[in-house]
Amino acid sequence: MARVGAGIALDDERAERRVLELPGAETFAGLPTAVTRVLGEASFGAEARALADAARTLPPADAALDVLAATGTRFRATGVEQLLC
């Protein structure tokens, strides 16, 4: 969200944090200020709406299987090779 201007990245320690580990106290402490800023500055809402508009133009997620099947692509899913036909 931050990359497209629709939010603020708070998680400075994410490079060192394990996947399921909670963010540190410093990250949580920054939440009130970040939320106030995102809700108070119109640019964040405008970018979020633009992102939502773009997402609505994409095919539904369940269409991905049809796309993969049409390509005849082999892929590995849970260690078992499958051919989509």
Secondary structure as a PSIPRED ss2 file (coil, helix, strand):
# PSIPRED VFORMAT (PSIPRED V4.0)

   1 M C   1.000  0.000  0.000
   2 A C   1.000  0.000  0.000
   3 R C   1.000  0.000  0.000
   4 V C   1.000  0.000  0.000
   5 G C   1.000  0.000  0.000
   6 A C   1.000  0.000  0.000
   7 G C   1.000  0.000  0.000
   8 I C   1.000  0.000  0.000
   9 A C   1.000  0.000  0.000
  10 L C   1.000  0.000  0.000
  11 D C   1.000  0.000  0.000
  12 D C   1.000  0.000  0.000
  13 E C   1.000  0.000  0.000
  14 R C   1.000  0.000  0.000
  15 A C   1.000  0.000  0.000
  16 E C   1.000  0.000  0.000
  17 R C   1.000  0.000  0.000
  18 R C   1.000  0.000  0.000
  19 V C   1.000  0.000  0.000
  20 L C   1.000  0.000  0.000
  21 E C   1.000  0.000  0.000
  22 L C   1.000  0.000  0.000
  23 P C   1.000  0.000  0.000
  24 G C   1.000  0.000  0.000
  25 A H   0.000  1.000  0.000
  26 E H   0.000  1.000  0.000
  27 T H   0.000  1.000  0.000
  28 F H   0.000  1.000  0.000
  29 A H   0.000  1.000  0.000
  30 G C   1.000  0.000  0.000
  31 L H   0.000  1.000  0.000
  32 P H   0.000  1.000  0.000
  33 T H   0.000  1.000  0.000
  34 A H   0.000  1.000  0.000
  35 V H   0.000  1.000  0.000
  36 T H   0.000  1.000  0.000
  37 R H   0.000  1.000  0.000
  38 V H   0.000  1.000  0.000
  39 L H   0.000  1.000  0.000
  40 G H   0.000  1.000  0.000
  41 E C   1.000  0.000  0.000
  42 A H   0.000  1.000  0.000
  43 S H   0.000  1.000  0.000
  44 F H   0.000  1.000  0.000
  45 G H   0.000  1.000  0.000
  46 A H   0.000  1.000  0.000
  47 E H   0.000  1.000  0.000
  48 A H   0.000  1.000  0.000
  49 R H   0.000  1.000  0.000
  50 A H   0.000  1.000  0.000
  51 L H   0.000  1.000  0.000
  52 A H   0.000  1.000  0.000
  53 D H   0.000  1.000  0.000
  54 A H   0.000  1.000  0.000
  55 A H   0.000  1.000  0.000
  56 R H   0.000  1.000  0.000
  57 T C   1.000  0.000  0.000
  58 L C   1.000  0.000  0.000
  59 P C   1.000  0.000  0.000
  60 P C   1.000  0.000  0.000
  61 A C   1.000  0.000  0.000
  62 D C   1.000  0.000  0.000
  63 A H   0.000  1.000  0.000
  64 A H   0.000  1.000  0.000
  65 L H   0.000  1.000  0.000
  66 D H   0.000  1.000  0.000
  67 V H   0.000  1.000  0.000
  68 L H   0.000  1.000  0.000
  69 A H   0.000  1.000  0.000
  70 A H   0.000  1.000  0.000
  71 T H   0.000  1.000  0.000
  72 G C   1.000  0.000  0.000
  73 T C   1.000  0.000  0.000
  74 R E   0.000  0.000  1.000
  75 F E   0.000  0.000  1.000
  76 R E   0.000  0.000  1.000
  77 A E   0.000  0.000  1.000
  78 T C   1.000  0.000  0.000
  79 G C   1.000  0.000  0.000
  80 V E   0.000  0.000  1.000
  81 E E   0.000  0.000  1.000
  82 Q E   0.000  0.000  1.000
  83 L E   0.000  0.000  1.000
  84 L C   1.000  0.000  0.000
  85 C C   1.000  0.000  0.000
